[in-house]
């Protein structure tokens, strides 16, 4: 068990009991090299009143990622997106293949993206099958799954939403610098999971997610781990 003082908070908010979040200590546990936060208040507590910026993670790699995905399966047609963070990659795929249909978790009309942040949802809402009307060739989950303790349930649900040859693309922050160098820039209270390339591989292998490829992208403040999986 590892204890840290939280440093990622950039806004003012108090718990319902009046406790100042800035003095709230974060506790981590390790399982199969994956660091995860212990349970503490709902994600909505940490969301600023004016929402999050939508220009967070780097996107320079997405054109190549889209080409690499279509190289593995050029027959992709139906894509499911989790949030606005998937929109750029989904659009790259559509540019390369005009017949691609983009759907969102809401199950609403094509080319719509669920315009929300993880902090808008309770953890069990992601695993409900309400609104999932199709079987998908590809599911995109980009900088999203690290917000949830219930990642195993989410991954089990995604498997149900795939067709027999479907693929899942998952991208998360690479927190190696935070973990190995104690760099506090990677400590964000709304992130429940903190991956390294090693724990990323072990975590998804243990859930019977067969990796097609895993790539580490970026050397700057926001490096990412990108994985394309074929769930067994």
Residue pairs with C-beta under 8 A, 6 or more apart in sequence:
1 27
1 28
1 29
2 27
2 28
2 29
2 30
2 35
3 25
3 26
3 27
3 28
4 25
4 26
4 28
4 184
4 187
5 25
5 26
6 21
6 22
6 24
6 25
6 26
6 187
6 189
7 184
7 187
8 184
8 185
8 187
8 188
8 189
9 21
9 22
9 46
9 189
10 48
11 48
11 49
13 21
13 45
13 46
13 48
14 20
14 21
15 21
15 24
15 41
15 45
21 45
21 46
21 189
24 40
24 189
26 37
26 38
26 40
26 187
26 189
27 37
27 38
28 35
28 36
28 37
28 38
28 194
29 35
29 36
29 38
30 36
32 199
32 202
32 203
32 206
33 196
33 198
33 199
33 202
34 193
34 194
34 195
34 199
34 202
34 203
35 175
35 179
35 193
35 194
35 199
36 149
36 192
36 193
36 194
37 149
37 189
37 191
37 192
37 193
39 149
42 122
43 118
43 119
43 121
43 147
43 190
44 119
44 120
46 119
46 189
46 190
47 117
47 119
47 120
47 190
51 117
52 117
52 119
54 84
56 85
56 143
56 222
57 85
57 142
57 143
57 171
57 173
57 222
57 224
58 217
58 218
58 220
58 222
58 224
59 88
61 217
61 218
61 224
61 226
62 88
62 89
62 92
63 92
65 89
65 92
65 169
65 215
65 226
66 89
66 92
66 93
66 95
66 96
67 96
68 213
68 228
69 76
69 93
69 138
69 167
69 169
69 228
70 76
70 93
70 96
70 97
72 167
72 212
72 228
73 137
73 138
73 165
73 167
74 97
75 137
75 165
76 93
76 97
76 100
76 137
76 138
76 167
77 99
77 100
77 101
77 137
78 101
78 103
78 134
78 135
78 136
78 137
78 138
78 163
79 90
79 93
79 100
79 101
79 102
79 103
79 136
79 137
79 138
79 139
79 140
80 103
80 104
80 105
80 132
80 134
80 136
80 138
80 139
80 140
80 161
81 87
81 90
81 102
81 103
81 104
81 105
81 113
81 114
81 140
82 104
82 105
82 114
82 139
82 140
82 141
82 142
82 144
83 105
83 113
83 114
83 115
83 116
83 117
83 118
83 142
83 144
84 113
84 114
84 115
84 116
84 117
85 142
85 143
85 144
86 113
86 140
86 141
86 142
86 144
87 113
89 140
89 142
89 169
90 100
90 102
90 113
90 140
91 102
93 100
93 138
94 100
94 102
101 110
101 111
102 110
102 111
102 112
102 113
103 110
103 112
103 134
103 136
104 112
104 113
104 114
105 114
105 126
105 131
105 132
106 112
106 114
106 131
107 131
107 132
107 133
107 134
108 131
118 144
118 147
118 148
118 190
119 147
119 190
123 148
123 149
123 150
124 150
126 148
126 150
126 153
126 154
126 157
127 150
127 153
127 154
127 156
127 157
129 157
129 160
129 161
132 161
134 161
135 161
135 162
135 163
135 166
136 161
136 162
136 163
136 166
137 162
137 163
137 165
137 166
137 167
138 166
138 167
138 168
138 169
139 158
139 161
139 162
139 166
139 167
139 168
139 169
140 169
141 154
141 158
141 168
141 169
141 170
141 171
142 169
142 170
142 171
143 171
143 172
143 173
143 224
145 151
145 154
145 155
145 170
145 172
145 193
146 172
146 173
146 191
146 192
146 193
146 194
146 195
147 190
147 191
147 192
147 193
148 154
148 192
148 193
149 192
149 193
151 193
151 203
152 207
155 204
155 207
155 209
155 231
156 207
158 168
158 231
159 168
159 231
162 168
162 231
166 231
167 212
167 228
167 229
167 230
168 209
168 228
168 229
168 230
168 231
169 226
169 227
169 228
169 229
170 204
170 226
170 227
170 229
171 224
171 225
171 226
171 227
172 193
172 195
172 200
172 224
172 225
173 186
173 191
173 194
173 195
173 222
173 223
173 224
173 225
174 195
174 196
174 197
174 216
174 218
174 223
174 224
174 225
175 186
175 194
175 195
175 196
176 196
176 197
176 223
177 183
177 185
177 186
177 223
178 184
178 185
178 186
178 187
178 194
179 186
179 194
179 196
180 196
185 221
186 194
195 203
195 225
196 225
197 214
197 216
197 225
200 214
200 225
200 227
201 211
201 214
204 211
204 227
204 229
205 211
207 231
208 231
208 232
209 229
209 230
209 231
209 232
210 229
210 230
210 231
210 232
211 227
211 228
211 229
211 230
212 228
212 229
212 230
213 227
213 228
214 225
214 226
214 227
214 228
215 225
215 226
215 227
216 223
216 224
216 225
216 226
217 223
217 224
217 225
217 226
218 224
